[in-house]
Amino acid sequence: MELPNRDSPHLHLVVATQEELLAQQHHNSSEWRDALTLDAYLRREEYLIQQNLTKDGGLTPWMLVYEPPEGGPRQVVCGCESIKKKALHAKEGRVTDVVAHGVASVFCPPAYRGKGYAGRMISEVDIGKTFYAAHGWKPFPSSHIALPPKSTEEQAMASVNLIQDHDVAERCSVDEKLMRQRLAESTSDSPRPAVALIPDLATLQWHAAREDFVHHELHPKESALQSRGAITDLAQGAQKVWCLWAHVWTQGNAPNILYILRIAAEDEGHSELVQSIARLLVAAQNEAKASGMDVVQMWNPSEATVAAARSIMPEVEVVQREKDSITSLRWYGEGPEESVDWLCNEKYGWC
C-alpha cells in the first residue's frame, strides 16, 4: 500500500480501538518490554491500565491512521499513549491545580519511519533534544548521576528507616504540601511562572505496580519487594528527608537500574541536608546490591544531592543526556515555553 505524505488530509489522530491497541503493543514490544517476554509484556500493560492513575480514562491510546479515500480499513502508521497527571501551576505566588498529560510508549514501525507522520513522532528510540525543539516542545535539563550498588554495615544504616507500602501515602501527602509552599515562594518575587507534576499516591503506586509485576515475572520464587524508599532525620528527629525508588529490569547488555524517583526534604535549607541525603543514597546502594541492580540513578539531581553523592564517591559526574530520555514540555498557558520553570523534574514524572 502506498502511504500518503505527512500533510495528507487522509491522516487522522484517533483513539485506538482495543484491536489496534493490542496490535500496536505487539509491534512496540521490542522497544518497551525490556526483560519481559511478549506474553508477559502484554499482561503487564493490561495490568497497568487497571491502576488508579490510568483507569477510567486516565490513559488514552492514540493512533495516527491513514484512511484511504477509496475506502477500506484504516491503517495505523504510528501511535502513543497519554496519561493524565495532576500538576501545579504557580504565578506571582498563587498556586493552582492543573492537568498535565504525559506522553508515553511512542512508537512507529520501522517501515513507516522517516516519512514525517505526526511531526515524525519517533525516528528512533533516541529522538534527542533537536527533534523535540523542532516540533513545538521545549527540552528541559535532562541530567543524572549514578552510584554503584554496595553492601553497607548495619551500623551505618542505623539512622535510616526503609519506607514500606503503608508509608507511601503519608510521604506523598507531606510532599504535596511542601511542593505547594515552595512553588508559591519561588514565584512570589518573580515574573516567571512555575509548574510541577504532583508526586501523588496514584503516581507512586503505578511505579510500584510496574516493578512488582516485572519482579514477580522474572523472580517468581523470590519474596515480594520489601521497600519503596528510605527516610531519615535532618536533626534530632524534628524534620525528615526521604527518597522513593523503583527497580527497572532491562534486556541485553543494558544495566538493571534502581531509579530514585523522588528526593524530598521538610527543610531544604537545613545545614545537615547534604549529610542526610548521603545516608539515603547509601541506603539506595544497599537496596541495589541486595536486589541485583547494576546501578543507582537519580534524574536531575539538586545541588545538595550532587554534593551528597560526591561525599560518598568523589568522582561522581553529572551526565547531561542529549538523546535518550529527554524531558520536554509543550506549554498551553500564557507566554512561550521559555518563560516557564519546571520544578521537581524528577523520575517520578516519567511514564
Disulfide bonds with the S-S distance in Angstrom:
none
